[in-house]
């Protein structure tokens, strides 16, 4: 089976989308979902920048490795390689659509809730460590629902 590729997008690709990629990998590994691949990028990323200190520390607390993360800028060419693009805020979705992701870019909360929520994921950048913890926990909850949906839609006869 061809891998299903999911890209997470925020602004700088140093906090939310970086954490989302790492958390999703962790959840998928725990569930044995070997046919789903993850990446992340930012609409205004500084290529090669590391994850923010807050994101690194909170992920370390939660046994999720972000140490090798390098930010990358979202481009039309990058978007072509992904089946689903999940954004943290509505302005990210708008930018992704202008770059060619129309039809495959959605808010992470909208996808996770099958359209019953369109709440953005707040940006912890520059905030206290507790804000990063709250963001991690929110992403973890939403990503469990995202992977539930992906697994159900990729299993024949289940929806």
Secondary structure, DSSP 8 states (H G I E B T S, - for coil): ---EEEEEEESSSSSHHHHHHHHHHHHHHHHT-TTEEEEEEETT--TT----HHHHHHHHHTT---TT----B--HHHHHT-SEEEESSHHHHHHHIIIIITTTEEEHHHHHTTTS--------TTS-HHHHHHHHHHHHHHHHHHHHHHHHHHSTT--
